[in-house]
Amino acid sequence: MVGVRSTSPNLAVVIPMYNEEAGAAACVTAVCGALDRLVTAARLIVVDDGSGDGTAAALARLSTESRLTVVSHEGNRGYGAALRSGVEAADRAGCDVVIFMDSDLTNDPADIVRLLAAMVPGVDVVKATRYRGGGGMRGVPLTRRLISRAGNSIARGMFRVGLSDCTNGFRALRTTLACRLRLRETGFPIIVEELYCCVFAARGFAEVPVTLTNRKAELGRTSFVYRPSVLWRYLKYALLAGLRVSPGGRIVADGEVHRAL
């Protein structure tokens, strides 16, 4: 057993899937294997977001995996909607902490234990980071690296919560906090919208260095694209945080941020 105390909170790992037939079984097997090594109650919640390929059938073949819960959308509702469905399922299951991961295993499931261990009293949000000692990227295209570094250089100065990697989708939140957030984004910008709302609602933040790898070719191309409109949807939340404009639309002094949501 790895070093998480028996008093650790109940955990749900939420993973959205859309047309991930090729990697679904490997993902579930790897994540459930990591959860088996935790000294805490843990489950995997996969949200099949209206996949049109064999993802649903692949997940059905894994129904003997006791840690696995599958939530299915009849149609494709987007990454953001899949996360919200996962949080609702985690809350119904009585989980104290929810960890969000992607299904392509570009983040190592072995790092789940490190995110959970960083969720100490007074910390409500733990983000994985590529930009602190021990973190990094391996096999990631140069263009993607440069855009990520530039975006995070701007975002960290705007959010001002001590995070070096504001756009990383591998993160943990207390479930009570995740349920309070009223998020509207349907796509990947929900990651930054979530952080923006947490600036005004979370008690504390922590980071865990991780290594991000590139998506394997056999899994197909990622659905994320670097369009100007998408980049703006990321940037606007950093700007609102920098201006201390709360989700409710009012300007909040630094000492009042946790009462503003």
C-alpha positions, 0 to 999 in steps of 0.5 A: 500500500502507498503512503496515504493515511487511512483517514484519507477522504473517499475518492472518485476519479472522473474521466470523460470519454468520447469515441475512445473505444481504442483506449477505454479498456487500457484506461480503466485497467490502469486507473483501477490498478492505481486505485487498488493501491490506495488506502482509502475508498476509491472509485472510477466514474467514466462518463460516456459522452454520447460516443458513436463508436464502440466505447459503450460496448468496451465499457460494458465488457468491463462491468465486472470491475467493481470500482467502475461506474459508467454514466452515459449521455444519450448524445454528445454534450461536451467535455464540460457537461461530462465533468458536471455529470461526473461530479453529480455521480461522485456526490451521490456516492458520498465521495469527499474528493473528485479527481479529474483525468483524461482518458488517454493516459497522458497523465500517469495514474500513479500520480493520483495518490500524490494529488490526494496526499496534497489535499490536506486541511485548508486545501480545496484545490490541487492542480498537477503542474508541468512547471515546477521542479520534477514536472515537465512534458515528454513527447509533446509537440513544440507548438503546443509547449510554447502556447501552453508556456505563454498562456500559463505565464499570463494566467499565473499572474492574473489568478494570483493563487500560487499556481504555476500551471493554471490550464492543466486538466489533471486536478483534484477538488473537494466534492462540496466545492465542485458542487457549488460551482456554477460552470457554463462552459461545455468544452475544455475552457471549463478547466480555467472557468473552474479555476476562476470560480475557485479563486473566489470560493476555495480556501487554499490551493496546492500543486503536485509536479507531474510529467505530461506525455503525448497522446498515442497515435493509435488513439486518434487525434485529440478533439482540442484545437488551438483556435483564437476563439478557444484561446480567448475563452481561456484568457477571459477567465484569467482577465476577470480573475486579475481584475477581481471581478467575481462570478457574480459580476462585482469587483472584490477586494483581495481579502474578500475573495472567499465570500464572493461566489 
